[in-house]
Amino acid sequence: MNFDVTEHMNLIVSISKSIAFAIVIFVVGRWITRKIVDFATKVMERSKVDDTIANFLGNVLYGFLLIILMMIVLSTLGVDSSSMITILGAAAVAIGFSLKDQLSNFAAGVLIVVFRPFSRGDFVDIKGLQGTVRDISLMNTRLITLNNHEVIIPNSEVTSNATTNFTSLQNRRVDLTISISYNADIKVAKDVILAVATNHDAVFSDPAPEVNVVGLGDNSVNIELRSWTANQSWLQVRSDILEEIKYALDRHNIEIPLPQRAVHLIKEEDNFN
């Protein structure tokens, strides 16, 4: 068997040129792809498209262009395009089975972006987790809690559970339950609590604050205060009212009782001689 060195060297050189050319196409193509995505993102920003939607569409465009680029690179290496499509189809099916949870998160991410139950900066409660929305990606949603912890929630968990958006509306009601002793005058206590809410600068006069007896507990009479304020003032108003109610009840000698338990001792006579 004859070994033609020149022929093999030419083959190696030809393959090396194809690989080098493919690498150049990939590097340049990826740079162009990023430029196209950046340009499209800036156009959407100038069109005042929501940041979340703009980022989502930018990621979709980048992935689509990257697939096209990879097909061009493989064609440069001599891979048949019909074979590539077949391989990609088989790979898509295999990936679909192995990454079904991730695909579920992706589909949920699309729903979140399209229907926008919340946006970046909103304070939400998702599955009992409360925090400010930091980022909404295709796979998960990131929250920053009040104590500055980052919570990463899969998007499928977001769409399959009830979500409370505390900041989507301008106004928010402050609901407080205050317990007073059974020995206290309920009418006086209600007037004191109502006066605290009414005199707070950030509490709305329309609708006016309301005070009602909502329960007779084991150790106390439970009174509920309902007052309205601006959403951004809710936390501070709640704190202010709680503190001032404590001082006001003390001034009027109205006790906030501690849990109590009555114990009855029964003495049995000794029947034995």
Stockholm file with secondary structure:
# STOCKHOLM 1.0

chainA/1-273         MNFDVTEHMNLIVSISKSIAFAIVIFVVGRWITRKIVDFATKVMERSKVDDTIANFLGNVLYGFLLIILMMIVLSTLGVDSSSMITILGAAAVAIGFSLKDQLSNFAAGVLIVVFRPFSRGDFVDIKGLQGTVRDISLMNTRLITLNNHEVIIPNSEVTSNATTNFTSLQNRRVDLTISISYNADIKVAKDVILAVATNHDAVFSDPAPEVNVVGLGDNSVNIELRSWTANQSWLQVRSDILEEIKYALDRHNIEIPLPQRAVHLIKEEDNFN
#=GR chainA/1-273 SS CCCCHHHHHHHHHHHHHHHHHHHHHHHHHHHHHHHHHHHHHHHHHHTTCCHHHHHHHHHHHHHHHHHHHHHHHHHHTTCCHHHHHHHHHHHHHHHHHHTHHHHHHHHHHHHHHHHCSCCTTCEEEETTEEEEEEEECSSEEEEECTTSCEEEEEHHHHHTSCEEETTSSSEEEEEEEEEECTTSCHHHHHHHHHHHHHTCTTBCSSSCCEEEEEEECSSCEEEEEEEEEEGGGHHHHHHHHHHHHHHHHHHTTCCCCCCCCCCCCCCCCCCCC
#=GC SS_cons         CCCCHHHHHHHHHHHHHHHHHHHHHHHHHHHHHHHHHHHHHHHHHHTTCCHHHHHHHHHHHHHHHHHHHHHHHHHHTTCCHHHHHHHHHHHHHHHHHHTHHHHHHHHHHHHHHHHCSCCTTCEEEETTEEEEEEEECSSEEEEECTTSCEEEEEHHHHHTSCEEETTSSSEEEEEEEEEECTTSCHHHHHHHHHHHHHTCTTBCSSSCCEEEEEEECSSCEEEEEEEEEEGGGHHHHHHHHHHHHHHHHHHTTCCCCCCCCCCCCCCCCCCCC
//
